[in-house]
Amino acid sequence: MAQGVVAIIPARYGSTRLPGKPLVSIAGRPLVQHVYERASLSGAFDRVLVATDDERVARRVREFGGEAVLTRGCHPSGTDRVAEVAEGLDAEIVVNVQGDLPFLGTEAFRVLLRTLREGDAPMATVRARLVDRTEWERPDVVKVVTDSRDYALYFSRSPIPYQNGATVRASRHVGLYAYRRAFLLELGRLEPTALELAEGLEQLRVLEHGYPIKVGQIDEVPVEVNTPEDLELARRSAERETRT
């Protein structure tokens, strides 16, 4: 049966900064379950599944009632893992939901899909405001700068753009990507590029090959879990949600 919009959560067990990241516990549930439930409850997708190279992650997903697909373990990025799964899907749009975003609201998914559908780019993503200069300087907070029509010019872990007294500011990139399926399959066949490898950012492969990325704006500033410090912040956020 054809599925219009499918969300895929790439979940790699062997994270270098936070080993076993998909299964770390937040409020008694694994991180991957939080991400899965947020995507499922948003109502934005016809189907949600987890793409993983580790049987432990797949088993845990199935235990909480989710759908998991085992992939090859050699993928250089989450995009490539998502592309492998997309080959077997009959979908119009495939959304890559990064597995480190446990508390995303419904609006983020809806803005992402609207951004793709209203433009002619083969891919869309979203941005949020940078809270302070500390975030701008942190390499684990990815920055994006766009042109006057909201197409991405560049993504970086560095504090871009250089400040010489001007008021131009980058935005915080949020790890959501929507692709037209045919483009995603083409992207998965392209080799990683020099800037992609230098920055460790898979979206730069798209720009280096000359394809546009449309960028939508969301109001919330999401919690991302990349480091042990982020994990503690996420746990405190979950505790506050429980109390309220």
N, C-alpha and C positions, 0 to 999 in steps of 0.2 A: 504494500500500500504506500502511495506517495505521501511524503511528509513535507509540508511547506517550509517550516523553519525548525532546524534541529540544533540544540546546544550540546557541545561536546566539551567536557572538562578534562584536559590533559593532566594526569597525575603521576609524576615520576617519583618513585620512592627514594632514589639516591640523591637527594639534594645535598650539595656540599655545605651550605650555610646552616641548614636545619635538617639533618638526616631523618628519614622517615616522615617527612613533612605532611603528606596526606593523612597520616594516621595520628598525628599529635592531637591530644585531647583539649577541647575547649568546652567548658560547661558540660562535661560528661559525654560529648559526642566528638567523633573525629573531624578534623578540619574539612576533609572532603565531603562529609555529610552536610555540614553547614552550607557549603557552596552549592551542593546538589539541591538541597531543600529550597534555598533562595531562588535558584533558577526555576525549579519546578513550580513553586508557589507564585511566581511572577505572572503566570498566565501568558507569557510572551512566546512560548515554544510549544511545538507539537510533540516534541520528544526531547528528553534529556538523558545523556549517558556519560559515563566516565571512560576515558581511554587511558589504560595503564599498561606498563610492562612488567608489573609485579603481581603475582598471584595473591599476596597478602592484601593488597589494596582491593583487588577485584572481589575477593571473598568478603571483605568487610562491607563493600558497597552492596553486595547482594544480601548480606545479613540485614541491612537496614531497609531493604526493599527497593534499592536502586538497580539500574542497569549498567553493567560494566562490559567492556570489550578489551581483551588482551591484544596488545600490539607488539611489534618488534622492539627490541631494546636498544637499537643502534641509532635512533633518531637524534639529530643534532639539536632539535628544538621542539617545543610544544606544537608549533604550526605543522611540522612534518608528521607528528603523531596524529594530529587531528586530520590531516590530509589522508593518511592511510585509512582511517575509519570512514572518511567521507567517500572513498571509492566505492564502498558497498552500500551507500545510501541513495535513495531517490528523493532528493531535497532541492528546493529552490535556493535556500540560504542556509549556510552553516555558520554557527557562532562559536568561537573559541572563548570559553569562560575560564580565565586563569584560576588555578586551584588555590590561590593565596588570598582570595577575596571573600571572607566568610559572612560579611554583613551587608552586601550590596542591596539597595532598595530596588523596587520594581521599576522606578523611573529610569534608572541607568540602562536597563535592558531595552526599554521602549525608545529612549533617545537614540541608542545605538542603531536599532532597526529602522527608525524613521530617517536617520542620517543616511543610511545606505539606500533606502528606497527612494528618497527624494532627490538623490544625486545620480550622476552617471559613473561614478567611480566603482571599480570592482571590489572595493574593500572599504570598510569604515571602522573607526574606533572612537573613543571618547576621552575627554580631558576634564580635569577639575582644577580648582584654584590651588596654588601653593600657599600653605598656611603662613610660613615665615622663611627667613633667609636660611635657617638651619636645614630645612627640607630642600631648598634650592641647591645647597652644597652637598647633600648626602648622595653618594653614588647608587644606593639602593632605591632612591626615589627617581624614577625616570622622568625627564623633562621633554616637552614637545613645543616646538614653535611652528606657527602656521602662517599662511599667506592671507591676503585680504578676503579670500573666499572660503577660508577655513579648510584648506588643503594642507596637509603636513609638509613642512619644509625639511625638518630634521628632528630626530629623537636622540637624546643623549643622557648618559649618566653624569656627565659633567655639568657644571652650573652655566647653562647657556641662556640668553646670549651674553657676551662680555659686556660688563657695565662700565660705561665711561661718562656717567652722569645722566644718561637717558632714562626714561621711565618705562621702556619696553620690558615686559616680563614674559618669561615662559610660563607654561601651565604644567600641571602634574598629569602625566599620562596614566590612564587607568587600563589595566590589562583585559580589555574586552575587544574582540575583533569579530566583525561580521563580514563574511565573504559570499560573493556569488559562487555557487559550487564549482562551476567550470573553471573559474579563476583559481580557486583554492587547489584544485587538482593540478593545474599548470604550475602554481607556485611550489607545490610539493616536489615537482620534478626538477626545479632549479637548484643549482649548487649554492651553498652558503657563500656570501660575498665578503669582501675584505672589511667593510665597515661593520657588517653584522657580527663578524668574529671579533673585531676590535672592541666593540661596545658590549657584546653579548646581548644584542637586541635583534630578535628575528624579524621585526617589522622593517628594519633597514634593508633587508633583501628586496622588499617590494620597491622601495624608493630607488635603490641602486640599479634595478632593472628597468626603471623608467615608468613605473605604474603609479597612479595617484592614490592617496589615502585621504578620504574625507573624515573630518574630525568634528564630532558633536560635543556640546558642553553640558555637563551635569552639575547640579548644585551641591550635592553631597561630597564630602571629602572621605573617601573610603579608607577603612583600616586594611592594610596589607600585611601579610605574615611572611616575612622573608628571613628574619633573624630570631634568635631566642628572645631578644628584647621586644620585638614585634609580637611574639607569641604571648608574652606576659601582658602587653597592652590589650591584645585581643581578649584574653581571659578576663581582665578587669572590665572591659566593655560588655562582655557577656554577663558578668555578675550584675552590672548596673541595669541591663535590660531585664534580668530576672527579677530584680528588686522592684522595678517599676511595672 
